């Protein structure tokens, strides 16, 4: 009996040990993580930017461990590069630095730690990288643009001045993240990898754009958001900590908390050094200018990790596309230049001259012939006024277009817009197409020369096929329109 009890006890102990050990094994497997940070598509080629946590494989081993598809279409993995290596950066990167300029950032300790962190960020940026700095309190304020080569000391001084002035109308960090991501998505002539870095002491006040809104905004065409929180863990609002974590998970970024600027930078630098760019090719995927999903399966000795990210499948420009763009650009700028005005007026001038010549010819005819023509023209029908007919025909043109919602609420819905009624775009009550939150009008539709045209009233608010609209732009079937919080495809 004693032996049986001993054996039974041993079995129970072993079972308990196995049960207790199982979560540890699962946790160890979960320590490995594969994070998608950005997808840059110029189909058939794509660049997939990722961050690997606790995955110690060289690029050749990683290539064998990955299976990647766009929707259900397999891709060919052509190359893997390190974003940062021991001998310097191998992938050029654009950094969008957001600095919280609210009054709470102006304490002596935070000001000195912020200075340390910004100096190290400037040193970290490689010679072929680009960096822009923005202040954010109740709005996003450009402090250093990508094209400007201000020194770190000059930029830091401008930030310190912004903090000393302070803002009494709120700390709109989530709106700042949204605006920075939009700049990152649409900016031209900067490196393809784009990273948003928010430096703050934590806390949001008076922002109508919530953390949930921010997460929805990056659901398609994400950019990684790194939140560097200059605060003590015990002093930080729990709500903001949770929001920073959720935004990081949604975008493939990370968040760090420390009162030390040097420690925050060290954590950020370590994270970037884990990033890689995976070059892909997918010849068989032909569904362009629509939302697609990139699916990644990574398999190692611990098991399988699956990740997915939504993006807009944009084709690369062919020679034909380049030619059409060259032709489309003058059309877009036609009505915003003196040459454009001349080109618009020229047909009317020629028609007027033609009518004058016709009238002169009629008056020179013999009276009998003129009378006969007059009689013939009045046999039940009044003479036509050609100019009035042109005006009337333009006034009676009716163009209805559909806007398919690709990003934003009611995704998949098609909104009908009557373009010849000059419908307004914006968040003001009178706007037919409601977008944004600031109760302002950002543009409108119209019909010009039997073409449907979109007009931008505020620079940087309306984009067509990724290009900001300057003045006006003629639209075609399939064009992508991006406005605040939304993306549409033209359906004619």
Kinemage of the C-alpha trace (Angstrom):
@kinemage 1
@onewidth
@group {chain A} dominant
@subgroup {mainchain}
@vectorlist {calphas} color= white
{ca unk a 1} P 0.000 0.000 0.000
{ca unk a 2} L 2.845 2.347 0.871
{ca unk a 3} L 4.468 1.752 -2.514
{ca unk a 4} L 1.176 2.397 -4.343
{ca unk a 5} L 0.661 5.646 -2.464
{ca unk a 6} L 4.194 6.714 -3.279
{ca unk a 7} L 3.700 5.950 -6.992
{ca unk a 8} L 0.314 7.756 -7.008
{ca unk a 9} L 1.844 10.782 -5.334
{ca unk a 10} L 4.700 10.823 -7.852
{ca unk a 11} L 2.256 10.738 -10.787
{ca unk a 12} L 0.211 13.601 -9.295
{ca unk a 13} L 3.377 15.663 -8.798
{ca unk a 14} L 4.464 15.012 -12.401
{ca unk a 15} L 1.039 15.995 -13.762
{ca unk a 16} L 0.997 19.184 -11.705
{ca unk a 17} L 4.523 19.971 -12.898
{ca unk a 18} L 3.502 19.509 -16.530
{ca unk a 19} L 0.452 21.735 -16.064
{ca unk a 20} L 2.526 24.425 -14.396
{ca unk a 21} L 5.284 24.208 -17.005
{ca unk a 22} L 2.932 24.431 -20.002
{ca unk a 23} L 2.193 28.163 -19.685
{ca unk a 24} L 5.921 28.884 -19.397
{ca unk a 25} L 6.609 27.070 -22.662
{ca unk a 26} L 3.757 28.952 -24.345
{ca unk a 27} L 5.047 32.230 -22.985
{ca unk a 28} L 8.552 31.485 -24.229
{ca unk a 29} L 7.119 30.843 -27.688
{ca unk a 30} L 5.154 34.083 -27.465
{ca unk a 31} L 8.342 36.034 -26.685
{ca unk a 32} L 9.162 35.726 -30.384
{ca unk a 33} L 7.166 38.247 -32.354
{ca unk a 34} L 6.932 39.361 -35.983
{ca unk a 35} L 5.498 42.869 -36.455
{ca unk a 36} L 4.462 44.437 -39.765
{ca unk a 37} L 5.216 48.166 -39.622
{ca unk a 38} L 4.579 49.359 -43.192
{ca unk a 39} L 3.713 48.120 -46.692
{ca unk a 40} L 4.967 50.078 -49.710
{ca unk a 41} L 3.459 48.803 -52.955
{ca unk a 42} L 4.508 49.560 -56.500
{ca unk a 43} L 3.107 46.355 -57.901
{ca unk a 44} L 4.310 43.913 -59.019
{ca unk a 45} L 7.026 44.922 -56.488
{ca unk a 46} L 6.417 45.493 -52.778
{ca unk a 47} L 8.479 46.416 -49.764
{ca unk a 48} L 7.371 44.929 -46.456
{ca unk a 49} L 8.856 46.691 -43.418
{ca unk a 50} L 8.910 44.539 -40.274
{ca unk a 51} L 10.334 44.416 -36.741
{ca unk a 52} L 11.546 41.109 -35.285
{ca unk a 53} L 11.457 40.659 -31.505
{ca unk a 54} L 13.492 37.751 -30.110
{ca unk a 55} L 13.920 36.121 -33.516
{ca unk a 56} L 17.597 35.311 -33.924
{ca unk a 57} L 17.859 34.234 -37.549
{ca unk a 58} L 20.123 35.542 -40.270
{ca unk a 59} L 18.509 36.818 -43.461
{ca unk a 60} L 18.949 33.542 -45.333
{ca unk a 61} L 17.284 31.556 -42.512
{ca unk a 62} L 14.518 34.155 -42.231
{ca unk a 63} L 13.823 33.898 -45.955
{ca unk a 64} L 13.241 30.140 -45.628
{ca unk a 65} L 10.969 30.600 -42.604
{ca unk a 66} L 8.559 33.035 -44.295
{ca unk a 67} L 5.491 32.508 -46.473
{ca unk a 68} L 3.824 35.710 -47.700
{ca unk a 69} L 0.649 36.199 -49.744
{ca unk a 70} L -1.368 39.160 -51.004
{ca unk a 71} L -4.936 38.083 -50.310
{ca unk a 72} L -4.602 34.488 -51.592
{ca unk a 73} L -1.884 35.159 -54.183
{ca unk a 74} L 1.616 33.883 -53.268
{ca unk a 75} L 4.557 36.283 -53.530
{ca unk a 76} L 8.210 35.761 -54.374
{ca unk a 77} L 10.644 36.889 -51.670
{ca unk a 78} L 13.601 38.450 -53.519
{ca unk a 79} L 15.717 40.050 -50.800
{ca unk a 80} L 15.943 41.005 -47.104
{ca unk a 81} L 17.851 44.015 -45.768
{ca unk a 82} L 18.609 45.360 -42.303
{ca unk a 83} L 17.264 48.848 -41.679
{ca unk a 84} L 20.223 49.651 -39.406
{ca unk a 85} L 23.471 47.697 -39.253
{ca unk a 86} L 26.785 48.042 -37.437
{ca unk a 87} L 28.332 49.938 -40.325
{ca unk a 88} L 25.441 52.391 -40.694
{ca unk a 89} L 21.934 52.424 -42.155
{ca unk a 90} L 21.253 50.233 -45.177
{ca unk a 91} L 17.675 51.423 -45.723
{ca unk a 92} L 16.986 55.143 -45.948
{ca unk a 93} L 14.295 56.262 -43.515
{ca unk a 94} L 12.044 59.290 -42.994
{ca unk a 95} L 11.436 60.218 -39.342
{ca unk a 96} L 8.430 62.347 -38.357
{ca unk a 97} L 9.113 63.567 -34.805
{ca unk a 98} L 6.140 64.929 -32.834
{ca unk a 99} L 7.021 66.822 -29.643
{ca unk a 100} L 4.325 67.560 -27.063
{ca unk a 101} L 4.634 71.340 -26.534
{ca unk a 102} L 2.031 71.622 -23.778
{ca unk a 103} L 2.963 73.527 -20.607
{ca unk a 104} L 3.603 70.341 -18.596
{ca unk a 105} L 6.636 69.588 -20.792
{ca unk a 106} L 8.329 72.787 -19.623
{ca unk a 107} L 9.563 71.630 -16.197
{ca unk a 108} L 13.311 71.947 -15.732
{ca unk a 109} L 13.963 68.206 -15.602
{ca unk a 110} L 11.791 67.339 -18.624
{ca unk a 111} L 13.255 70.194 -20.659
{ca unk a 112} L 16.797 68.938 -20.059
{ca unk a 113} L 15.856 65.299 -20.785
{ca unk a 114} L 13.999 66.350 -23.949
{ca unk a 115} L 17.137 68.163 -25.113
{ca unk a 116} L 19.238 65.029 -24.544
{ca unk a 117} L 16.769 62.850 -26.449
{ca unk a 118} L 16.470 65.198 -29.451
{ca unk a 119} L 20.250 65.552 -29.730
{ca unk a 120} L 20.602 61.773 -29.838
{ca unk a 121} L 17.803 61.444 -32.413
{ca unk a 122} L 19.561 63.950 -34.684
{ca unk a 123} L 22.816 61.983 -34.294
{ca unk a 124} L 20.981 58.714 -35.024
{ca unk a 125} L 19.628 59.926 -38.372
{ca unk a 126} L 21.903 58.776 -41.201
{ca unk a 127} L 23.265 60.996 -43.995
{ca unk a 128} L 20.640 59.740 -46.461
{ca unk a 129} L 17.770 59.692 -43.961
{ca unk a 130} L 15.389 62.644 -43.604
{ca unk a 131} L 13.823 64.121 -40.490
{ca unk a 132} L 10.924 66.492 -39.864
{ca unk a 133} L 9.945 67.876 -36.448
{ca unk a 134} L 6.479 69.036 -35.400
{ca unk a 135} L 5.156 70.612 -32.241
{ca unk a 136} L 1.747 69.395 -31.062
{ca unk a 137} L -0.499 70.996 -28.467
{ca unk a 138} L -3.926 72.077 -29.728
{ca unk a 139} L -2.729 71.630 -33.348
{ca unk a 140} L 0.212 70.331 -35.371
{ca unk a 141} L 2.880 72.981 -35.994
{ca unk a 142} L 5.803 72.422 -38.360
{ca unk a 143} L 9.109 73.217 -36.621
{ca unk a 144} L 11.519 71.625 -39.101
{ca unk a 145} L 10.476 70.426 -42.551
{ca unk a 146} L 12.105 67.539 -44.408
{ca unk a 147} L 13.678 69.921 -46.922
{ca unk a 148} L 15.190 72.211 -44.252
{ca unk a 149} L 18.633 71.393 -42.852
{ca unk a 150} L 18.301 73.109 -39.456
{ca unk a 151} L 20.742 71.989 -36.780
{ca unk a 152} L 19.584 70.125 -33.696
{ca unk a 153} L 20.346 73.160 -31.513
{ca unk a 154} L 18.223 75.461 -33.674
{ca unk a 155} L 15.328 72.981 -33.662
{ca unk a 156} L 15.564 72.421 -29.887
{ca unk a 157} L 15.510 76.169 -29.272
{ca unk a 158} L 12.347 76.544 -31.380
{ca unk a 159} L 10.685 73.709 -29.449
{ca unk a 160} L 11.641 75.261 -26.108
{ca unk a 161} L 10.132 78.561 -27.225
{ca unk a 162} L 6.902 76.765 -28.227
{ca unk a 163} L 6.722 75.047 -24.826
{ca unk a 164} L 7.341 78.317 -22.952
{ca unk a 165} L 4.433 79.949 -24.806
{ca unk a 166} L 2.289 76.920 -24.017
{ca unk a 167} L -1.299 76.240 -25.020
{ca unk a 168} L -4.383 76.811 -22.940
{ca unk a 169} L -6.745 75.024 -25.302
{ca unk a 170} L -5.807 71.368 -24.889
{ca unk a 171} L -3.304 68.683 -25.772
{ca unk a 172} L -4.460 67.010 -28.988
{ca unk a 173} L -1.984 64.148 -29.266
{ca unk a 174} L -4.245 61.731 -31.162
{ca unk a 175} L -5.082 64.409 -33.754
{ca unk a 176} L -1.345 65.094 -34.011
{ca unk a 177} L -0.653 61.403 -34.705
{ca unk a 178} L -3.354 61.400 -37.395
{ca unk a 179} L -1.972 64.515 -39.107
{ca unk a 180} L 1.621 63.232 -38.973
{ca unk a 181} L 0.598 59.892 -40.489
{ca unk a 182} L -1.222 61.700 -43.291
{ca unk a 183} L 1.916 63.747 -43.995
{ca unk a 184} L 3.967 60.541 -43.931
{ca unk a 185} L 1.605 58.797 -46.348
{ca unk a 186} L 1.509 61.567 -48.920
{ca unk a 187} L 4.914 63.322 -48.730
{ca unk a 188} L 6.962 63.118 -51.931
{ca unk a 189} L 10.722 62.899 -52.481
{ca unk a 190} L 11.504 61.381 -49.076
{ca unk a 191} L 12.662 57.817 -48.253
{ca unk a 192} L 10.001 55.114 -48.496
{ca unk a 193} L 10.298 53.846 -44.908
{ca unk a 194} L 8.463 56.337 -42.681
{ca unk a 195} L 8.383 56.273 -38.883
{ca unk a 196} L 6.308 58.469 -36.544
{ca unk a 197} L 7.819 59.253 -33.114
{ca unk a 198} L 5.727 60.975 -30.429
{ca unk a 199} L 7.601 62.468 -27.447
{ca unk a 200} L 5.268 63.379 -24.570
{ca unk a 201} L 4.814 63.247 -20.809
{ca unk a 202} L 1.448 61.554 -21.355
{ca unk a 203} L -2.104 62.778 -21.113
{ca unk a 204} L -4.597 64.148 -23.636
{ca unk a 205} L -6.881 67.110 -23.048
{ca unk a 206} L -9.727 68.379 -25.230
{ca unk a 207} L -8.932 66.227 -28.280
{ca unk a 208} L -12.084 65.427 -30.282
{ca unk a 209} L -10.119 62.672 -32.060
{ca unk a 210} L -9.938 59.665 -29.717
{ca unk a 211} L -7.424 56.827 -29.459
{ca unk a 212} L -10.075 54.549 -31.006
{ca unk a 213} L -10.342 56.976 -33.935
{ca unk a 214} L -6.554 56.890 -34.317
{ca unk a 215} L -6.572 53.096 -34.423
{ca unk a 216} L -9.292 53.084 -37.097
{ca unk a 217} L -7.365 55.689 -39.086
{ca unk a 218} L -4.326 53.410 -39.403
{ca unk a 219} L -6.374 50.322 -40.256
{ca unk a 220} L -5.226 50.707 -43.883
{ca unk a 221} L -1.778 51.916 -45.008
{ca unk a 222} L -0.274 51.897 -41.528
{ca unk a 223} L 2.881 53.698 -40.440
{ca unk a 224} L 4.632 52.635 -37.201
{ca unk a 225} L 4.030 54.937 -34.221
{ca unk a 226} L 6.620 54.972 -31.413
{ca unk a 227} L 5.453 56.773 -28.261
{ca unk a 228} L 8.312 57.866 -25.978
{ca unk a 229} L 6.746 58.860 -22.644
{ca unk a 230} L 8.914 61.093 -20.429
{ca unk a 231} L 7.371 60.260 -17.080
{ca unk a 232} L 7.550 57.936 -14.107
{ca unk a 233} L 5.501 54.775 -14.513
{ca unk a 234} L 3.604 55.453 -11.285
{ca unk a 235} L 2.712 59.018 -12.330
{ca unk a 236} L 1.419 58.190 -15.814
{ca unk a 237} L -2.327 58.085 -16.460
{ca unk a 238} L -3.354 54.466 -16.984
{ca unk a 239} L -5.756 55.420 -19.764
{ca unk a 240} L -2.984 57.010 -21.846
{ca unk a 241} L -0.669 54.059 -21.227
{ca unk a 242} L -3.333 51.666 -22.529
{ca unk a 243} L -3.964 53.908 -25.568
{ca unk a 244} L -0.231 54.113 -26.374
{ca unk a 245} L 0.007 50.309 -26.181
{ca unk a 246} L -3.032 49.803 -28.440
{ca unk a 247} L -1.793 52.301 -31.056
{ca unk a 248} L 1.633 50.626 -31.003
{ca unk a 249} L 0.102 47.180 -31.560
{ca unk a 250} L -2.128 48.482 -34.363
{ca unk a 251} L 0.733 50.199 -36.208
{ca unk a 252} L 3.625 47.824 -35.511
{ca unk a 253} L 5.367 50.437 -33.341
{ca unk a 254} L 6.179 50.385 -29.624
{ca unk a 255} L 5.873 52.594 -26.553
{ca unk a 256} L 8.424 53.184 -23.784
{ca unk a 257} L 8.161 54.927 -20.408
{ca unk a 258} L 11.069 56.556 -18.575
{ca unk a 259} L 11.948 59.885 -16.974
{ca unk a 260} L 15.367 59.622 -18.669
{ca unk a 261} L 15.725 60.921 -22.216
{ca unk a 262} L 18.848 58.806 -22.690
{ca unk a 263} L 17.018 55.612 -21.694
{ca unk a 264} L 14.038 56.393 -23.948
{ca unk a 265} L 16.329 56.954 -26.921
{ca unk a 266} L 18.253 53.752 -26.157
{ca unk a 267} L 14.999 51.750 -26.198
{ca unk a 268} L 13.909 53.375 -29.457
{ca unk a 269} L 17.306 52.794 -31.100
{ca unk a 270} L 17.278 49.131 -30.047
{ca unk a 271} L 13.818 48.687 -31.541
{ca unk a 272} L 14.767 50.268 -34.904
{ca unk a 273} L 17.860 48.051 -35.105
{ca unk a 274} L 15.527 45.025 -35.071
{ca unk a 275} L 13.752 46.245 -38.222
{ca unk a 276} L 14.171 44.769 -41.673
{ca unk a 277} L 12.784 45.403 -45.138
{ca unk a 278} L 11.584 42.394 -47.117
{ca unk a 279} L 11.504 42.896 -50.899
{ca unk a 280} L 8.702 40.996 -52.622
{ca unk a 281} L 7.430 40.456 -56.144
{ca unk a 282} L 3.915 39.375 -57.079
{ca unk a 283} L 3.354 39.135 -60.830
{ca unk a 284} L -0.127 37.594 -60.632
{ca unk a 285} L -1.873 40.175 -58.441
{ca unk a 286} L -3.757 42.561 -60.744
{ca unk a 287} L -6.423 44.121 -58.482
{ca unk a 288} L -5.028 47.657 -58.459
{ca unk a 289} L -6.078 50.757 -56.485
{ca unk a 290} L -8.114 48.689 -54.049
{ca unk a 291} L -7.676 47.518 -50.503
{ca unk a 292} L -5.660 44.328 -50.184
{ca unk a 293} L -4.333 42.270 -47.281
{ca unk a 294} L -0.766 41.050 -46.971
{ca unk a 295} L -0.623 37.795 -44.987
{ca unk a 296} L 2.640 36.694 -43.384
{ca unk a 297} L 3.321 33.280 -41.849
{ca unk a 298} L 6.574 32.861 -39.921
{ca unk a 299} L 7.516 29.395 -38.680
{ca unk a 300} L 10.368 28.558 -36.310
{ca unk a 301} L 11.128 25.958 -33.664
{ca unk a 302} L 8.627 27.565 -31.249
{ca unk a 303} L 5.701 27.331 -33.641
{ca unk a 304} L 4.056 29.599 -36.184
{ca unk a 305} L 3.377 33.343 -36.034
{ca unk a 306} L 0.801 34.888 -38.359
{ca unk a 307} L 0.462 38.599 -39.107
{ca unk a 308} L -1.700 40.563 -41.558
{ca unk a 309} L -1.896 44.201 -42.660
{ca unk a 310} L -4.291 46.074 -44.943
{ca unk a 311} L -2.878 48.341 -47.635
{ca unk a 312} L -3.824 50.018 -50.906
{ca unk a 313} L -2.531 47.966 -53.842
{ca unk a 314} L -0.950 50.653 -56.045
{ca unk a 315} L 0.667 49.687 -59.369
{ca unk a 316} L 4.080 50.945 -60.450
{ca unk a 317} L 4.094 53.639 -63.119
{ca unk a 318} L 4.693 52.297 -66.621
{ca unk a 319} L 5.973 54.388 -69.532
{ca unk a 320} L 2.364 54.805 -70.630
{ca unk a 321} L 1.339 55.909 -67.127
{ca unk a 322} L 4.230 58.378 -67.040
{ca unk a 323} L 3.081 59.835 -70.350
{ca unk a 324} L -0.502 60.140 -69.097
{ca unk a 325} L 0.739 61.799 -65.923
{ca unk a 326} L 2.737 64.294 -67.964
{ca unk a 327} L -0.435 65.067 -69.922
{ca unk a 328} L -2.618 65.111 -66.797
{ca unk a 329} L -0.394 67.521 -64.902
{ca unk a 330} L -1.040 70.474 -67.277
{ca unk a 331} L -4.749 69.606 -67.110
{ca unk a 332} L -4.633 69.765 -63.305
{ca unk a 333} L -2.792 73.089 -63.272
{ca unk a 334} L -4.628 74.479 -66.300
{ca unk a 335} L -7.073 76.651 -64.385
{ca unk a 336} L -4.533 77.918 -61.860
{ca unk a 337} L -2.271 79.709 -64.359
{ca unk a 338} L -2.457 82.558 -66.891
{ca unk a 339} L -1.805 80.086 -69.686
{ca unk a 340} L -4.756 78.028 -68.461
{ca unk a 341} L -7.018 81.087 -68.490
{ca unk a 342} L -5.947 81.853 -72.060
{ca unk a 343} L -6.633 78.270 -73.145
{ca unk a 344} L -10.117 78.434 -71.614
{ca unk a 345} L -10.967 81.787 -73.243
{ca unk a 346} L -9.512 80.964 -76.673
{ca unk a 347} L -12.459 78.786 -77.897
{ca unk a 348} L -14.978 81.488 -76.907
{ca unk a 349} L -12.922 84.161 -78.688
{ca unk a 350} L -12.761 82.058 -81.861
{ca unk a 351} L -16.516 81.362 -81.760
{ca unk a 352} L -17.253 85.061 -81.299
{ca unk a 353} L -15.015 86.005 -84.250
{ca unk a 354} L -16.702 83.358 -86.378
{ca unk a 355} L -20.166 84.701 -85.538
{ca unk a 356} L -19.083 88.251 -86.338
{ca unk a 357} L -17.782 87.141 -89.748
{ca unk a 358} L -21.020 85.277 -90.460
{ca unk a 359} L -23.120 88.331 -89.555
{ca unk a 360} L -20.974 90.571 -91.753
{ca unk a 361} L -21.368 88.141 -94.656
{ca unk a 362} L -25.159 88.079 -94.207
{ca unk a 363} L -25.445 91.863 -94.174
{ca unk a 364} L -23.432 92.124 -97.398
{ca unk a 365} L -25.896 89.842 -99.284
{ca unk a 366} L -28.516 91.354 -101.639
{ca unk a 367} L -31.719 92.358 -99.869
{ca unk a 368} L -33.761 89.718 -101.644
{ca unk a 369} L -31.429 86.920 -100.636
{ca unk a 370} L -31.332 88.159 -97.052
{ca unk a 371} L -35.113 88.452 -96.953
{ca unk a 372} L -35.446 84.968 -98.467
{ca unk a 373} L -33.078 83.542 -95.863
{ca unk a 374} L -35.007 85.336 -93.142
{ca unk a 375} L -38.315 83.977 -94.431
{ca unk a 376} L -36.888 80.445 -94.682
{ca unk a 377} L -35.518 80.670 -91.171
{ca unk a 378} L -38.859 81.833 -89.757
{ca unk a 379} L -41.110 79.170 -91.238
{ca unk a 380} L -42.326 78.031 -87.850
{ca unk a 381} L -38.902 78.182 -86.099
{ca unk a 382} L -37.113 81.165 -84.557
{ca unk a 383} L -33.472 81.747 -85.617
{ca unk a 384} L -30.992 79.981 -83.322
{ca unk a 385} L -28.512 81.964 -81.210
{ca unk a 386} L -25.399 79.732 -81.257
{ca unk a 387} L -23.777 81.399 -78.252
{ca unk a 388} L -26.917 81.036 -76.149
{ca unk a 389} L -27.216 77.392 -77.175
{ca unk a 390} L -23.690 76.688 -75.922
{ca unk a 391} L -24.422 78.429 -72.626
{ca unk a 392} L -27.686 76.589 -72.185
{ca unk a 393} L -26.202 73.222 -73.024
{ca unk a 394} L -23.465 73.760 -70.431
{ca unk a 395} L -26.063 74.782 -67.866
{ca unk a 396} L -28.138 71.669 -68.505
{ca unk a 397} L -25.327 69.099 -68.266
{ca unk a 398} L -25.988 66.646 -65.434
{ca unk a 399} L -23.197 64.439 -64.125
{ca unk a 400} L -23.739 61.956 -61.296
{ca unk a 401} L -20.705 60.072 -59.943
{ca unk a 402} L -20.328 57.382 -57.337
{ca unk a 403} L -17.784 57.504 -54.502
{ca unk a 404} L -17.026 54.021 -53.189
{ca unk a 405} L -15.860 54.178 -49.556
{ca unk a 406} L -12.518 52.330 -49.255
{ca unk a 407} L -11.510 53.662 -45.823
{ca unk a 408} L -13.647 55.088 -43.046
{ca unk a 409} L -17.190 54.504 -41.747
{ca unk a 410} L -19.609 52.582 -44.000
{ca unk a 411} L -16.729 50.972 -45.932
{ca unk a 412} L -17.985 49.465 -49.202
{ca unk a 413} L -20.912 51.883 -49.530
{ca unk a 414} L -21.213 53.939 -52.740
{ca unk a 415} L -22.178 57.589 -52.238
{ca unk a 416} L -23.842 59.364 -55.182
{ca unk a 417} L -22.743 62.958 -55.853
{ca unk a 418} L -24.302 65.332 -58.414
{ca unk a 419} L -21.122 67.036 -59.631
{ca unk a 420} L -22.854 69.692 -61.767
{ca unk a 421} L -24.505 71.127 -58.620
{ca unk a 422} L -21.034 72.059 -57.270
{ca unk a 423} L -21.428 69.998 -54.071
{ca unk a 424} L -19.158 71.051 -51.180
{ca unk a 425} L -16.611 68.811 -49.411
{ca unk a 426} L -15.872 69.189 -45.699
{ca unk a 427} L -17.354 69.045 -42.226
{ca unk a 428} L -19.505 72.200 -42.391
{ca unk a 429} L -23.295 71.538 -42.225
{ca unk a 430} L -23.813 72.628 -45.840
{ca unk a 431} L -21.304 70.096 -47.224
{ca unk a 432} L -22.779 67.296 -49.369
{ca unk a 433} L -19.708 65.082 -48.752
{ca unk a 434} L -19.119 65.086 -44.988
{ca unk a 435} L -15.457 64.524 -44.026
{ca unk a 436} L -13.301 65.714 -41.116
{ca unk a 437} L -14.206 67.275 -37.784
{ca unk a 438} L -13.342 70.986 -37.905
{ca unk a 439} L -16.591 72.367 -39.396
{ca unk a 440} L -14.833 73.773 -42.435
{ca unk a 441} L -15.153 73.531 -46.218
{ca unk a 442} L -12.059 72.017 -47.864
{ca unk a 443} L -13.208 71.872 -51.496
{ca unk a 444} L -15.971 71.087 -53.978
{ca unk a 445} L -16.847 69.223 -57.172
{ca unk a 446} L -17.849 70.836 -60.477
{ca unk a 447} L -18.227 70.126 -64.186
{ca unk a 448} L -15.904 72.045 -66.553
{ca unk a 449} L -15.794 71.366 -70.304
{ca unk a 450} L -17.795 68.173 -69.710
{ca unk a 451} L -15.121 66.944 -67.269
{ca unk a 452} L -15.790 66.233 -63.592
{ca unk a 453} L -13.332 68.302 -61.572
{ca unk a 454} L -12.438 68.377 -57.877
{ca unk a 455} L -11.264 71.676 -56.386
{ca unk a 456} L -9.175 72.087 -53.202
{ca unk a 457} L -9.669 75.197 -51.076
{ca unk a 458} L -7.191 74.242 -48.324
{ca unk a 459} L -3.726 72.911 -49.320
{ca unk a 460} L -2.905 69.395 -48.165
{ca unk a 461} L -6.519 68.343 -47.451
{ca unk a 462} L -7.449 66.596 -50.741
{ca unk a 463} L -5.298 64.034 -52.581
{ca unk a 464} L -5.967 62.302 -55.917
{ca unk a 465} L -4.001 59.088 -56.457
{ca unk a 466} L -1.604 60.111 -53.685
{ca unk a 467} L -0.886 63.581 -55.134
{ca unk a 468} L -2.091 66.706 -53.280
{ca unk a 469} L -4.555 68.742 -55.340
{ca unk a 470} L -3.249 72.241 -56.023
{ca unk a 471} L -6.227 74.271 -57.240
{ca unk a 472} L -8.198 71.733 -59.280
{ca unk a 473} L -7.860 68.297 -60.844
{ca unk a 474} L -9.919 66.501 -63.501
{ca unk a 475} L -11.198 63.093 -62.339
{ca unk a 476} L -11.399 59.779 -64.153
{ca unk a 477} L -13.049 56.472 -63.402
{ca unk a 478} L -11.063 54.518 -60.790
{ca unk a 479} L -9.216 57.523 -59.331
{ca unk a 480} L -8.527 57.367 -55.579
{ca unk a 481} L -9.536 60.414 -53.517
{ca unk a 482} L -8.092 60.760 -49.996
{ca unk a 483} L -9.592 63.377 -47.678
{ca unk a 484} L -9.395 63.677 -43.853
{ca unk a 485} L -10.312 60.306 -42.302
{ca unk a 486} L -11.625 58.847 -45.582
{ca unk a 487} L -10.606 57.308 -48.898
{ca unk a 488} L -12.914 56.944 -51.930
{ca unk a 489} L -12.699 55.432 -55.413
{ca unk a 490} L -14.450 57.176 -58.319
{ca unk a 491} L -17.153 55.024 -59.957
{ca unk a 492} L -18.625 56.500 -63.124
